[in-house]
């Protein structure tokens, strides 16, 4: 896979924002305006509301064929993995998925619909990690759980989850944790079992890139305060936020697999994606960058035509990388 980092100026032209994304952004502004501020409520209340489908993201019914298995971490802790196997085709590899939610919210089941779609489009078994959340479990707890899951999956210990082709990825905080997992595999095991990375709207510098710092109070899913608060809850020691073990943008990125980076141009994490893709390529790794004009943070979850097209491009990347495996 060659490096493909085209940046079309039209992706930033307000006059060319697709109508469906313009409508979505207006809907989100209106919804946020009438909802209570996230940080005015206890975290457990927000988590419960999100599980009940009362959050900003559309509620999706859990996949009836999902299986939850539990593995034992290195210190004996329990780590749950949510497994979806293709229904309509033979499994030909495995995708380790890491959910978003700012390291504070979210769970594996929220992503069943999109992971079901990915499984059928690519033939990859999807395995999503139920990692520990902050602030109860600050870093490196989440990363440790994802790392243990990666070791388990890559060792072929998930029944019916082939290891011939392994991919890893996630969205938002999940893309961040996927990147850290790849770095730990390289540094702590001396090998890289994953052949592709799917990194959607990731946060790679927890000390805040310019697009995050300058985004302000408007909330298109997230705003500046949200990211700053998430980072402070995940890493209470402010002096460690920019450390490469927490902010992968600052790490040595050599020896990582081909990656697909995607982001909307109305996403406050835009700079994170731009900077990380460029550093990924500069380190000698194949990568592809796709920007969607007017896309808010993780716009793919809202069921728009533009979101569906973005999901299809990501699935095409995975199919392309699967085809490269001998």
C-alpha positions in Angstrom: 0.0 0.0 0.0 1.6 3.3 -1.0 1.3 6.6 0.9 -1.8 8.5 -0.2 -2.1 11.9 1.6 -4.0 14.1 -0.8 -5.6 17.2 0.7 -8.2 18.7 -1.5 -8.9 22.3 -0.6 -12.6 21.8 -1.5 -12.9 19.6 1.6 -12.7 22.8 3.6 -15.1 24.8 1.4 -18.3 25.6 3.4 -20.2 26.0 0.2 -19.5 22.3 -0.7 -20.6 20.7 2.6 -23.0 17.9 1.6 -26.6 18.7 2.5 -27.0 15.7 4.8 -24.0 16.7 6.9 -25.1 20.3 7.1 -28.5 19.1 8.4 -26.8 16.8 10.9 -24.7 19.6 12.2 -27.7 21.9 12.7 -29.5 19.0 14.4 -26.6 18.5 16.8 -26.4 22.2 17.6 -30.1 22.3 18.5 -29.9 19.1 20.5 -26.9 20.2 22.5 -28.6 23.6 23.2 -31.5 21.9 24.9 -29.6 19.2 26.8 -28.0 19.6 30.2 -24.2 20.1 30.1 -22.4 16.7 30.3 -20.3 17.8 33.2 -23.2 19.1 35.2 -24.2 15.5 36.0 -22.4 12.7 37.8 -20.4 10.4 35.4 -22.4 7.3 36.3 -25.6 9.1 35.5 -24.3 10.0 32.0 -23.1 6.5 31.5 -26.5 5.1 32.4 -28.3 7.5 30.1 -26.0 6.6 27.2 -26.7 2.9 27.8 -30.4 3.7 27.7 -30.1 5.5 24.3 -30.6 9.0 25.8 -27.2 10.3 24.7 -26.4 12.3 21.6 -25.6 9.2 19.6 -28.5 7.2 18.0 -29.5 4.1 20.0 -28.8 0.8 18.3 -30.2 -2.6 19.4 -27.5 -5.0 20.5 -26.7 -7.7 17.8 -28.5 -10.9 18.8 -25.6 -13.0 17.6 -22.9 -11.2 19.6 -21.0 -13.3 22.1 -19.2 -12.0 25.1 -16.1 -13.9 26.3 -13.9 -13.1 29.2 -10.1 -13.4 29.4 -7.7 -13.0 32.3 -5.3 -10.2 32.3 -1.7 -10.5 33.5 -2.7 -9.5 37.1 -5.7 -11.8 37.1 -8.2 -9.1 36.2 -11.2 -9.9 34.0 -11.4 -8.4 30.5 -14.5 -8.9 28.5 -14.4 -9.2 24.7 -17.5 -8.8 22.5 -17.3 -11.1 19.4 -19.3 -10.8 16.2 -18.7 -13.5 13.5 -19.8 -13.0 9.9 -23.2 -14.5 9.1 -23.1 -14.5 5.3 -19.6 -15.5 4.5 -16.6 -17.4 5.7 -14.4 -15.7 8.3 -11.0 -14.7 6.8 -9.4 -12.7 9.5 -10.1 -10.7 12.7 -10.5 -7.1 13.5 -9.7 -6.0 17.0 -12.0 -3.0 17.8 -11.5 -0.4 20.5 -14.6 1.8 21.3 -14.6 5.5 21.8 -16.1 7.6 24.6 -13.2 9.8 25.8 -11.8 7.0 27.9 -14.7 7.8 30.3 -17.8 6.7 28.5 -18.9 4.1 26.0 -19.0 0.3 25.8 -18.4 -2.4 23.2 -22.1 -3.1 22.5 -22.7 0.5 21.2 -20.9 -0.4 18.1 -22.7 -3.7 17.2 -24.4 -2.3 14.1 -21.3 -0.9 12.5 -19.2 -3.9 13.4 -21.9 -6.2 12.0 -21.7 -4.3 8.8 -17.9 -4.5 8.8 -17.9 -8.2 9.4 -20.2 -8.9 6.5 -18.4 -6.5 4.2 -14.9 -7.8 4.9 -15.3 -11.3 6.3 -13.4 -10.2 9.5 -14.6 -11.5 12.9 -14.8 -8.4 15.1 -13.6 -8.5 18.7 -14.3 -5.4 20.7 -12.6 -4.7 24.0 -14.6 -3.8 27.2 -11.6 -1.9 28.7 -11.6 -0.1 32.1 -12.8 3.5 32.1 -11.5 6.6 33.8 -11.6 8.2 36.3 -12.0 5.1 38.4 -9.3 3.5 36.3 -6.8 6.1 35.0 -4.1 5.4 32.4 -2.5 3.0 31.8 -5.5 0.8 32.8 -7.4 1.1 29.4 -4.2 0.6 27.4 -3.2 -2.4 29.5 -6.6 -4.0 28.8 -6.3 -3.4 25.1 -2.8 -4.7 25.0 -3.8 -7.9 26.8 -6.7 -8.3 24.3 -4.3 -7.8 21.4 -2.0 -10.6 22.7 -5.0 -12.9 23.2 -6.5 -12.3 19.7 -3.1 -12.5 17.9 -2.4 -15.8 19.7 -5.5 -17.3 18.0 -7.3 -17.8 21.3 -10.7 -16.5 20.2 -12.7 -19.5 18.8 -13.5 -19.0 15.1 -11.4 -15.9 14.8 -8.7 -16.5 12.2 -5.3 -14.9 12.6 -4.2 -15.1 8.9 -5.1 -11.4 8.6 -5.3 -9.3 11.7 -6.5 -5.6 11.8 -7.0 -3.2 14.6 -8.8 0.1 15.0 -11.3 2.3 16.6 -12.8 5.7 16.6 -11.9 8.8 18.8 -10.4 7.5 22.1 -10.5 4.0 20.5 -8.2 5.2 17.6 -5.9 6.6 20.3 -5.8 3.3 22.2 -5.3 1.3 19.0 -2.2 3.4 18.2 -0.8 2.9 21.7 -1.5 -0.9 21.4 0.5 -1.1 18.1 3.4 0.8 19.7 3.4 -1.5 22.8 3.3 -4.6 20.6 6.3 -3.3 18.7 8.3 -2.3 21.8 7.4 -5.0 24.3 7.1 -8.1 22.1 9.4 -7.2 19.2 6.7 -8.2 16.7 3.8 -6.6 14.9 1.0 -9.1 14.3 -1.5 -6.6 12.9 -1.4 -6.0 9.2 -3.7 -2.9 9.1 -5.0 -0.1 11.3 -8.3 1.7 10.8 -8.1 4.9 12.7 -11.2 7.2 12.7 -11.1 10.7 14.2 -8.5 9.8 16.8 -7.2 11.9 19.6 -3.4 11.5 19.4 -2.1 14.4 21.4 -3.8 14.7 24.8 -2.2 18.1 25.4 -4.5 19.4 22.6 -3.6 20.2 19.0 -4.5 23.6 17.7 -7.8 22.5 16.2 -8.9 21.2 19.6 -7.6 24.2 21.6 -9.2 26.7 19.3 -12.6 24.9 18.7 -14.3 26.7 21.6 -17.6 26.2 23.3 -19.7 25.0 20.3 -20.4 21.3 20.6 -20.6 19.1 17.5 -20.5 16.0 19.7 -17.4 17.4 21.4 -15.9 20.8 22.3 -12.6 22.0 23.7 -13.7 21.7 27.3 -14.8 18.1 26.7 -11.4 16.9 25.4 -9.5 18.8 28.1 -11.8 17.2 30.8 -11.5 13.7 29.3 -7.7 13.9 29.2 -7.5 15.2 32.8 -9.7 12.3 34.0 -7.7 9.8 32.1 -4.3 11.2 33.2 -4.6 13.1 36.5 -0.9 14.0 36.4 -0.9 16.9 34.0 2.9 16.6 33.5 2.4 13.2 31.9 -0.2 14.1 29.3 2.2 14.8 26.4 4.4 11.8 27.3 4.6 9.4 24.2 3.2 6.6 26.3 0.0 8.7 26.5 0.1 10.9 23.4 1.2 8.7 20.5 1.7 11.7 18.2 4.9 12.3 20.1 6.2 8.7 19.8 8.6 7.1 17.4 6.1 5.6 14.8 8.6 3.5 12.8 7.6 -0.1 12.0 3.8 0.2 12.2 1.4 -1.3 9.7 -0.5 0.3 6.9 -3.1 2.7 8.3 -6.3 4.4 7.1 -6.9 7.8 8.7 -10.3 9.4 8.3 -11.9 12.5 9.8 -14.5 15.2 9.1 -13.4 18.7 8.6 -15.9 20.0 11.2 -14.4 17.6 13.8 -12.3 19.4 16.4 -9.8 16.5 16.2 -9.0 17.3 12.6 -5.4 18.4 13.4 -4.8 15.2 15.3 -5.7 13.2 12.2 -3.7 15.4 9.9 -0.6 15.5 12.1 -0.7 11.7 12.9 -1.1 10.7 9.2 1.8 12.9 8.2 4.0 11.5 11.0 2.9 7.9 10.2 4.1 8.4 6.6 7.3 10.2 7.6 8.2 7.2 9.7 8.0 5.1 6.6 4.7 3.4 7.1 2.1 3.1 4.3 -1.1 5.2 5.0 -4.1 6.7 3.4 -5.9 9.9 4.5 -9.5 10.7 3.8 -11.2 13.9 4.9 -15.0 14.5 4.6 -16.2 18.1 4.1 -18.5 19.2 7.0 -18.2 15.9 8.9 -18.6 16.4 12.7 -16.9 14.2 15.2 -17.5 10.5 14.3 -20.3 11.6 11.9 -20.4 8.0 10.6 -22.5 6.9 13.5 -25.5 9.0 12.6 -26.8 7.1 9.5 -26.4 9.8 6.9 -25.6 9.0 3.3 -22.2 10.6 3.7 -21.6 8.5 6.8 -22.4 5.3 5.0 -20.1 6.3 2.2 -17.3 6.9 4.7 -17.9 3.4 6.2 -17.8 1.9 2.8 -14.4 3.5 2.1 -13.0 2.2 5.3 -14.3 -1.3 4.5 -12.7 -1.1 1.1 -9.3 -0.3 2.7 -9.6 -3.4 4.9 -10.6 -5.6 1.9 -7.6 -4.1 0.0 -5.2 -5.1 2.9 -6.8 -8.5 3.2 -6.1 -9.1 -0.5 -2.4 -8.4 0.1 -2.0 -11.3 2.5 -0.4 -14.3 0.6 
